[in-house]
Amino acid sequence: MSKSRFVFDKFAKLIEQGLVNYKDISDELISILKSKRDEIVFKMKLASKEEVDILNKRISNLEKKIEKKNKKKKINRVKK
């Protein structure tokens, strides 16, 4: 509720100030939404795309190493 109230308060301020121009209102709305998004991302402590890509590469390298070790461990037993 408080988030929606915040947005409505911003709209009311825009109208009071006389920013009737559509472009000004849309720019202001976009900047408000971006700032809220940034706050949420900061609170969630999300990783950036580059960090995720690096972690994916590390995981794939580790998986390859594990597969190599598993192949080496397989021993062919001779029948008697």
Secondary structure as GFF3:
##gff-version 3
##sequence-region A 1 80
A	DSSP	alpha_helix	2	17	.	.	.	ID=ss1
A	DSSP	alpha_helix	22	44	.	.	.	ID=ss2
A	DSSP	alpha_helix	49	73	.	.	.	ID=ss3
###
